[in-house]
Amino acid sequence: MITSAQMRAARALLGIDQKTLAAAAGVSVPTIQRMEASDGNVRGVVGSLVRVVEALDGLGVELIGEQAPSQGTGRGVRLKAPPADETSTTD
């Protein structure tokens, strides 16, 4: 649904801290901290996760899933696939 990196990046784009996101989502700051400390996909209570995603959406962030096109028209960033290992050769 959302990765911890997406969550941190969304806050950075909005210029908000964890406390502000927690207030917007109606969850505690420790909940935000635990979500952002997750490896890969955010872990947590589904209801809390939904509230965070909805809060980010309401604040103006479009979360883009893997291999999904963007629905928005504003500026944004997206991670590219990591480059292929340049040390391997195919001679």
C-alpha positions as CSV (number, residue, x, y, z in Angstrom):
1,M,0.0,0.0,0.0
2,I,2.7,2.5,1.0
3,T,6.4,2.1,1.8
4,S,8.2,3.8,4.7
5,A,10.3,5.6,2.2
6,Q,7.2,7.0,0.4
7,M,5.8,8.1,3.8
8,R,9.0,10.0,4.6
9,A,9.3,11.5,1.1
10,A,5.6,12.6,1.3
11,R,6.3,14.5,4.5
12,A,9.4,16.0,3.0
13,L,7.5,17.2,-0.1
14,L,4.8,18.7,2.2
15,G,7.4,20.2,4.5
16,I,5.7,18.7,7.6
17,D,7.1,16.8,10.6
18,Q,5.8,13.6,12.1
19,K,3.7,15.5,14.7
20,T,1.8,17.4,12.0
21,L,1.2,14.2,10.0
22,A,0.0,12.4,13.1
23,A,-2.4,15.2,13.9
24,A,-3.8,15.3,10.3
25,A,-4.3,11.5,10.4
26,G,-5.7,11.3,13.9
27,V,-3.0,8.9,15.1
28,S,-0.2,9.2,17.6
29,V,3.4,10.3,16.9
30,P,4.8,6.9,18.0
31,T,2.5,5.3,15.4
32,I,4.0,7.5,12.7
33,Q,7.5,6.7,14.0
34,R,6.8,3.0,13.9
35,M,5.4,3.1,10.4
36,E,8.4,5.1,9.1
37,A,10.8,2.7,10.8
38,S,9.3,-0.3,8.9
39,D,11.4,-2.1,6.3
40,G,9.7,-1.8,2.9
41,N,5.9,-1.7,3.1
42,V,4.6,0.0,6.2
43,R,3.3,-2.3,8.9
44,G,0.6,-1.3,11.3
45,V,-3.1,-1.4,12.1
46,V,-4.9,-1.2,8.8
47,G,-7.3,1.5,10.1
48,S,-4.3,3.7,11.1
49,L,-2.6,3.1,7.9
50,V,-5.7,4.1,5.9
51,R,-6.0,7.3,8.0
52,V,-2.4,8.2,7.2
53,V,-2.8,7.6,3.5
54,E,-6.0,9.6,3.4
55,A,-4.3,12.4,5.4
56,L,-1.5,12.6,2.9
57,D,-4.0,12.6,0.0
58,G,-5.9,15.4,1.6
59,L,-2.7,17.4,2.1
60,G,-1.9,17.1,-1.6
61,V,0.3,14.0,-2.0
62,E,-0.4,11.4,-4.7
63,L,1.0,8.0,-3.7
64,I,2.1,6.1,-6.7
65,G,2.2,2.3,-6.6
66,E,4.8,0.1,-8.3
67,Q,4.3,0.1,-12.1
68,A,1.2,2.4,-11.7
69,P,0.8,5.5,-13.8
70,S,0.4,8.9,-12.0
71,Q,-3.2,10.2,-12.1
72,G,-2.1,13.8,-11.2
73,T,-0.8,16.6,-13.3
74,G,1.4,18.4,-10.8
75,R,5.1,18.0,-10.2
76,G,6.5,15.0,-8.5
77,V,9.3,12.5,-8.1
78,R,9.5,8.8,-8.7
79,L,12.3,6.3,-8.1
80,K,13.8,4.7,-11.1
81,A,14.8,1.1,-11.3
82,P,18.3,0.6,-10.0
83,P,20.9,0.5,-12.7
84,A,22.1,-2.9,-13.9
85,D,25.3,-4.1,-12.4
86,E,28.0,-2.6,-14.6
87,T,30.6,-5.1,-13.5
88,S,29.0,-8.0,-15.4
89,T,29.9,-8.4,-19.0
90,T,28.2,-10.3,-21.8
91,D,31.2,-10.8,-24.1
